[in-house]
């Protein structure tokens, strides 16, 4: 199933929201993206109800990994 993406601006659904949960993407969410990889990305759930998840590229071809760095400069992965 192909997902239609709309160009959007960052708005109140993201800016100012807090991360309230980090969880694996569900089978239904994976299916709606057309992703069938063994790697299941983590989903950031925001207080606004918006979810964010990594993709391997800007076309949304498959799941991806999420990496970050703390304010102390310590690198980490969320997977």
Secondary structure, 3 states (H helix, E strand, C coil): CCCCCCCCCCCCCCCCCCEEEEEECCHHHHHHHCCCCCCCCEEEEECCCCEEECECCCCCCCECCEEEECCCCCEEEEC
